[in-house]
Amino acid sequence: APPAASTTALATVPPPASLLSLPPTPLSTRWRAIGSILFGKGRGRGQLAAIVAVVAARSLLQDRMAALNGRTVEYVLRQDKPAFVRLIGLSVAQAAASAVLAPSLRAVGESLALAWRRSLTAALHARYLKGINFYTVSSPGCGGLADVDARLTDDVARLCTDLAALIPCAVKPVFDLAWFSARLYALTGGRGMVLLYAYAALGFAALRSLTPDFGGLARESSRLESAFRSAHARLRAHAESVAFFGGGPREAATVRGALAALLGHARAVSTAKWAHAVADDFFARQLPHNVTWALTVLYALDHAPADEADAAGQGRLVNDMRYLAGVVTACFASFGELLALQKRLAELGGG
């Protein structure tokens, strides 16, 4: 058929009712739909297992490095030169292992993101390219989407990359908290656990009360980015008509208005993130030092050697105190990562 006839035929196709009156989809429903594609039929199991294994290895290595920090002082006080030399060799070996694990975790995460992008893009293409869906989905007369191309390309890639990066951030703090809490209980008993978790509950409850709605901010950012991109796409698509009818000033005002709204929101988001970062640093990184000092002092009072001239006993005490400080620091870091995970989930859900 001639092009005009083809266009007329497409124009007479009745638009799907789902596009004309599409109700807002709950976020949980969207997650289930995406999850069934990303995790269905065992997709990504190998990469997920590798991420868990690498995260566990990094946590155990972190525990061993915390133990080494205390032994250096112990060997110096005992003037045990051969043991100190062996300790340096062990530290170099652990440093080499750590240097391998960090890039390995990134590589596995990137492999998982690519596998998910392939699956999600294939599922979207199966719907988008079926029949004339590619026309009805993007047709303004059918209530379609102006930025469907960006959703099928940029948004899918960003979602898969962010979600794959989120997996280690979810696994590591849970594993670290379980492991280092067990080590803390072995060193301090129930008293240390009560002190640690009491501060964590109070401090992080205060921090959460100061946390803004990052999900809503991310949703608004995505909407404004889409509006700005769509304004340019519409101008490019109708450039001839706009130029012929002298609509340049009006289109320029539309584009400038979309940019002003986007930049204004970006400044608001930057301010909110700055205020949250200040509160997070105070409650999650600065104040916990006081809890660490309190626990190490209590441990020193309970385990001080009877003979103050006993260099070996003093060395063991310093070793245990430095190891205890490393364990408590790791526990607080895990609490902070779990709280940051909620923020990242909200931002990802907003997108």
Residue pairs with C-beta under 8 A, 6 or more apart in sequence:
1 9
10 132
10 135
11 141
13 132
13 135
13 136
15 136
15 139
15 141
15 142
15 143
16 136
16 142
19 136
19 137
19 142
19 143
19 144
20 142
20 143
21 143
22 143
27 349
31 349
34 120
34 159
37 119
37 120
37 123
38 44
38 116
38 119
38 120
38 160
38 163
43 115
43 116
43 119
44 112
44 115
44 116
47 108
47 109
47 111
47 112
47 115
48 112
48 167
50 108
51 105
51 108
51 109
51 112
51 167
51 168
51 171
52 171
54 101
54 104
54 105
54 108
54 168
55 105
55 168
55 171
55 172
55 175
56 175
57 97
57 101
58 98
58 101
58 102
58 105
58 172
59 172
59 175
59 176
59 179
60 179
61 94
61 97
61 98
61 101
62 176
62 330
63 179
63 180
63 183
63 327
63 330
64 94
65 91
65 94
65 98
66 322
66 323
66 326
66 327
66 330
67 319
67 323
67 326
68 87
68 90
68 91
68 94
69 322
69 323
69 326
70 318
70 319
70 320
70 321
70 322
70 323
70 326
71 87
71 319
72 84
72 87
73 315
73 318
73 319
73 322
74 315
74 316
74 318
74 319
75 83
75 84
75 87
75 315
76 84
76 315
77 311
77 312
77 314
77 315
77 318
78 311
78 312
78 315
105 168
109 164
109 165
109 167
109 168
110 164
112 164
112 167
113 160
113 161
113 163
113 164
113 165
114 160
116 160
116 163
116 164
117 156
117 157
117 160
117 161
120 156
120 159
120 160
121 152
121 156
124 152
124 156
125 152
127 133
128 134
128 137
128 148
128 152
136 142
136 144
137 144
137 145
137 148
138 144
138 145
138 146
138 148
138 149
140 146
145 151
146 226
146 230
146 233
146 234
147 226
147 229
147 230
147 233
150 226
150 229
155 351
158 351
159 348
159 351
162 344
162 348
162 351
163 348
166 341
166 344
166 345
166 348
169 337
169 340
169 341
169 344
170 341
172 334
172 337
173 333
173 334
173 335
173 337
173 338
173 341
174 334
174 338
176 330
176 331
176 333
176 334
176 337
177 331
177 334
177 335
177 338
180 327
180 330
180 331
180 334
181 193
181 196
181 331
183 327
184 192
184 193
184 196
184 324
184 327
184 328
184 331
185 192
185 193
187 299
187 320
187 323
187 324
187 327
188 295
188 298
188 299
188 324
191 298
192 295
192 298
192 299
195 291
195 294
195 295
196 291
196 295
196 328
196 331
199 287
199 288
199 291
200 331
200 332
200 335
203 283
203 284
203 287
203 288
204 283
204 284
204 335
204 336
204 339
206 283
207 279
207 280
207 283
207 284
207 339
208 339
208 342
210 275
210 276
210 279
211 276
211 279
211 342
211 343
212 272
212 275
212 276
213 346
214 272
214 343
214 346
214 347
214 350
215 346
215 347
215 349
215 350
216 350
217 265
217 268
217 269
217 272
217 347
217 350
218 346
218 347
218 348
218 349
218 350
218 351
219 350
219 351
220 265
220 350
221 265
221 266
221 269
221 350
222 350
222 351
224 258
224 261
224 262
224 265
225 262
227 258
227 261
227 262
228 255
228 258
228 259
228 262
231 251
231 254
231 255
231 258
232 255
235 242
235 251
235 255
241 247
242 248
242 251
276 343
280 336
280 339
280 340
284 332
284 335
284 336
284 339
285 332
285 336
288 328
288 329
288 332
291 328
291 332
292 325
292 328
292 329
292 332
295 324
295 325
295 328
296 321
296 324
296 325
296 328
299 320
299 321
299 324
300 317
300 321
303 317
303 320
304 317
305 313
305 314
305 316
305 317
307 313
308 314
